Each structure stands twice: as structure tokens, then as C-alpha cells.
């Protein structure tokens, strides 16, 4: 016979997938607004934040109610605790998408500084990490989670490369400083999104294997255990 808690856990996973989809869509639309210089799309991202925030509160309530009503055993309790953390990471991703949209509105006040090449690539990678981290959670797949962790270095490399390039623009032309800083901030917001996806992946590994790999996800010992 199916436990009431199992029903609640299934619902919880479905809601987290839904929230991840909203966050991923917000990230995609924010970057699209930046690249296409679409103020309306940027405002749409900002307006969508309320939906993500409301869903975060709903998921928190689901987790806390399950803990209170069903007296979960150790593994289920760990899953619920991880769901609370993942919920917070997803909400923060939505906030980062809003930050990108706000930077876009500032950038639209001036002419385009340069063609945007690395930022869209970086955004695509960050979005993929979001999707794969949630897939890893739903399927409790530590191998997929480690794949997410491994992609974080590539996002960091994009962030460093974008910073160096825009620093050159600022040094060559003081009039480029404001636009360069805004683009650097966009890159940093994308880097933070990737960090949140990595947090989720690390939580999945802890949930399934009981191993805490935070801060050394790519150590040789971590690879060897994958």
C-alpha cells in the first residue's frame, strides 16, 4: 500500500521540477532580452519573479507539513531537508535572472558596446546545469550530479574571459565603463546561477551516497568515487 508520505514526496518533486522550469525560462528570457535589446522581455522577467517567490513558499510549506505529519524516517527526512535547500537555490536563480533583466534595462539606455558572444554561450551552459541538476535530484542520479559539478569550471572560465575582455574596453575608453561594468555584472549573475546548480548537484550526491563533496567536488578522490 502506498504511503501518504510517498504521495507527498512525488508532489514535492513535481513542484521542484516546475520551479526549476520557471527559473530556467527566466534565465533564458533575461539573456534573450539582453542579446535582442528587448526591454519588454526584460520587464517580463522582472514581473515573473513573484510567481517563483510564491512557489518557493508553497514548496517550503509542503516540506514542513510532511515533516510534521508523517514522521519521516532518516532517508525521507534527508530528502525533505535537501528539498528545502534546493528550493532556496532555485529561488535565488530566479533572483539572478531578475538581476540580469535589470542590467539589461540599464544597458538599453546606451548604444551596444560590442557583439555578445560569450555571454549567450555562458547562459546556455548555466541553463543546462540547472536542468541536469534537477534531473539528477528527481532520479537520484549521483553520476549526473557529478557531471553538473564538472561543468562549473567552464562557466568560471567564461566569467574570467568576459571580465578580462571588458576590462580592456574600460582601459581603452572611459565612456565604455558603465556598459562594461553592467556586462561584467551579467556574467557574475550567470556564474552565481551555475553555483546554485552545483549546490543542488552536491546535495544530490550527499542524499544518495551520504558523501559531502562541497568545496572539493572535482578532487581526484571525488572523481575516483564517481
C-alpha positions as a printed Julia matrix, in Angstrom:
226×3 Matrix{Float64}:
  0.0    0.0     0.0
  1.35   3.41   -0.95
  2.29   5.61    1.99
  0.77   9.07    2.29
  4.33  10.37    2.53
  5.19   8.84   -0.85
  2.33  10.81   -2.41
  3.61  14.0    -0.82
  7.18  13.32   -1.95
  6.02  12.78   -5.52
  4.1   16.04   -5.42
  7.14  17.77   -3.95
  9.4   16.55   -6.75
  6.85  17.67   -9.34
  6.72  21.15   -7.82
 10.5   21.42   -7.74
 10.65  20.44  -11.4
  8.04  23.1   -12.13
 10.02  25.71  -10.21
 13.24  24.73  -11.99
 11.43  25.15  -15.31
 10.31  28.64  -14.31
 13.82  29.59  -13.22
 15.36  28.17  -16.39
 12.83  30.04  -18.55
 13.5   33.29  -16.68
 17.24  32.92  -17.24
 16.72  32.22  -20.93
 14.35  35.14  -21.41
 16.63  37.52  -19.49
 19.59  36.69  -21.74
 17.4   36.82  -24.84
 16.25  40.29  -23.76
 19.89  41.33  -23.38
 21.01  39.98  -26.76
 17.97  41.26  -28.7
 17.82  44.53  -26.71
 14.19  43.85  -25.81
 13.03  45.98  -22.89
  9.59  44.36  -22.79
 11.11  40.9   -22.38
 13.34  42.21  -19.58
 10.29  43.62  -17.78
  8.53  40.29  -18.23
 11.36  38.55  -16.39
 11.13  41.04  -13.53
  7.37  40.58  -13.32
  7.69  36.78  -13.26
  9.69  36.83  -10.04
  6.52  36.95   -7.96
  5.42  33.58   -9.34
  8.73  31.96   -8.41
  8.63  33.5    -4.94
  5.09  32.25   -4.34
  6.06  28.76   -5.46
  9.05  28.8    -3.12
  6.73  29.43   -0.17
  4.37  26.68   -1.34
  7.22  24.16   -1.55
  8.53  25.18    1.88
  5.07  24.53    3.26
  4.91  21.11    1.59
  8.23  20.11    3.13
  7.4   21.33    6.61
  3.95  19.74    6.57
  5.39  16.39    5.5
  7.92  16.57    8.33
  5.23  17.41   10.86
  2.52  14.97    9.78
  4.25  11.81    8.62
  7.25  11.41   10.94
  9.62  10.57    8.08
 12.4    8.08    8.63
 16.05   9.04    8.18
 16.28   8.79    4.37
 12.96  10.54    3.75
 13.86  13.22    6.28
 17.16  13.81    4.48
 15.3   14.12    1.18
 12.92  16.7     2.66
 15.83  18.67    4.12
 17.57  18.63    0.73
 14.34  19.74   -0.97
 14.24  22.81    1.28
 17.81  23.7     0.28
 17.16  23.06   -3.41
 14.04  25.19   -3.23
 16.12  28.07   -1.91
 18.75  27.63   -4.65
 16.04  27.74   -7.33
 14.53  30.9    -5.87
 17.97  32.52   -5.89
 18.35  31.58   -9.57
 15.14  33.47  -10.25
 16.58  36.46   -8.43
 19.72  36.29  -10.58
 17.57  36.26  -13.73
 15.84  39.42  -12.45
 19.25  40.99  -11.85
 20.22  40.24  -15.46
 16.98  41.81  -16.68
 17.64  44.92  -14.6
 21.17  45.21  -16.02
 19.63  44.85  -19.49
 17.33  47.82  -18.92
 20.36  49.88  -17.89
 22.32  48.76  -20.95
 19.47  49.74  -23.26
 19.99  53.37  -22.28
 23.22  53.4   -24.32
 24.39  52.0   -27.67
 25.56  48.4   -27.86
 29.16  48.17  -26.63
 30.14  45.0   -28.51
 28.59  41.91  -30.08
 27.57  39.48  -27.36
 29.16  36.1   -27.96
 30.44  34.58  -24.72
 27.54  35.67  -22.5
 24.91  33.71  -24.51
 27.22  30.65  -24.51
 27.72  31.0   -20.78
 23.96  31.33  -20.26
 23.26  28.22  -22.32
 25.7   26.23  -20.2
 24.24  27.57  -16.94
 20.7   26.7   -18.08
 21.81  23.18  -18.94
 23.34  22.84  -15.48
 20.04  23.89  -13.9
 18.08  21.3   -15.87
 20.57  18.5   -15.27
 20.86  19.21  -11.55
 17.1   18.9   -11.1
 17.02  15.78  -13.26
 19.73  14.34  -11.0
 17.61  15.11   -7.95
 14.4   13.65   -9.34
 16.13  10.45  -10.47
 18.57  10.46   -7.53
 21.42  10.08  -10.01
 24.83  10.92   -8.49
 26.65  10.35  -11.79
 24.58  13.02  -13.5
 25.09  15.26  -10.48
 28.87  14.9   -10.79
 28.53  15.89  -14.44
 26.92  19.15  -13.33
 29.77  19.81  -10.88
 32.3   19.2   -13.66
 30.71  21.9   -15.84
 31.14  24.63  -13.23
 34.79  25.21  -14.2
 33.73  26.01  -17.78
 31.31  28.66  -16.51
 34.03  30.14  -14.3
 36.35  30.27  -17.34
 33.74  32.21  -19.31
 33.35  34.62  -16.39
 37.1   35.24  -16.23
 37.36  35.67  -20.0
 34.47  38.14  -20.13
 35.94  40.14  -17.27
 39.36  40.39  -18.94
 37.88  41.45  -22.27
 35.65  44.11  -20.75
 38.48  45.4   -18.58
 40.35  46.1   -21.83
 37.37  48.08  -23.15
 37.29  50.17  -19.95
 41.0   50.9   -20.13
 40.78  51.99  -23.75
 37.67  54.16  -23.47
 36.3   55.71  -20.24
 32.93  56.1   -21.96
 32.68  52.3   -22.05
 33.0   51.89  -18.27
 29.3   51.89  -17.35
 28.33  49.44  -20.09
 31.33  47.22  -19.35
 30.5   47.08  -15.64
 26.89  46.13  -16.4
 28.03  43.32  -18.69
 30.5   42.12  -16.06
 27.62  42.01  -13.59
 25.55  39.96  -16.05
 28.41  37.49  -16.27
 28.66  37.33  -12.49
 24.92  36.67  -12.19
 25.25  33.77  -14.63
 28.22  32.45  -12.65
 26.08  32.54   -9.5
 23.31  30.61  -11.27
 25.84  27.91  -12.12
 26.97  27.88   -8.48
 23.4   27.29   -7.34
 23.05  24.43   -9.83
 26.29  22.98   -8.47
 24.9   23.27   -4.93
 21.92  21.18   -5.99
 24.17  18.59   -7.61
 26.31  18.35   -4.47
 23.16  17.9    -2.38
 22.07  15.03   -4.65
 25.39  13.26   -4.1
 25.01  13.69   -0.36
 21.42  12.46   -0.48
 22.22   9.31   -2.44
 25.72   8.44   -1.25
 25.97  10.21    2.1
 29.15  11.95    0.87
 29.7   15.65    1.42
 31.76  16.83   -1.57
 31.25  20.58   -1.16
 34.38  22.64   -1.94
 36.2   19.65   -3.46
 33.74  18.23   -5.98
 36.45  17.8    -8.59
 39.21  16.39   -6.34
 40.84  13.19   -7.64
 39.18  11.27   -4.8
 35.77  12.59   -5.84
 36.36  11.53   -9.43
 37.53   8.12   -8.36
 34.3    7.51   -6.45
 32.06   8.58   -9.35
